[in-house]
Amino acid sequence: MDSGWGGHRRCEVGIEWYIEQIFKELPFGVGIAVLIFLGILLVIWLLLPLWVLFIQWNTGKIKDEVQNLVDLLEKRQSNEKGESVSGPKD
């Protein structure tokens, strides 16, 4: 009895089956475009966690550098304040 799926099929459906369906149902150029688009999406999906980790790491580095600058400015300000209070000793 035909189940409406076009004949005998395997129960397990792999990625090959999906690619085969893309090329069966669509013109060749559109099939290639769809596969390229899906490939780009796959690369973005795989690289997104690395990109997020890089942004977090870089943000932490920038935060540390800003803190270092703040400490340096406070130290310079306290040194200038200390020199102006004591003044020259003649």
Phi, psi and omega in degrees: 000133181277130182270006180089006181259009175090031176109201182283134178223158174284153177288323180273134181244119181256182180296330179298322180296319180295317179297318178300318180293323179299315182283335177287315189275334185246157173299158187302314182297320179292322177299316178297317180298319179296316179295320177296316179299314179295324176296317178297317177300319179297316179296316178298317181297323180285326183273344182303314178299322178294321179296317179297316178298320179297317180296317179297317180295316182293321178297320177297320178296315180297319179299317178297319180294319178296319179297320177298319179295319178298315179299318180296316179295319178295320179295316179296319181294318180292326177293317179294321179295318180295322179289322182287330178289315182287324178067173179288143181251096178254000000 
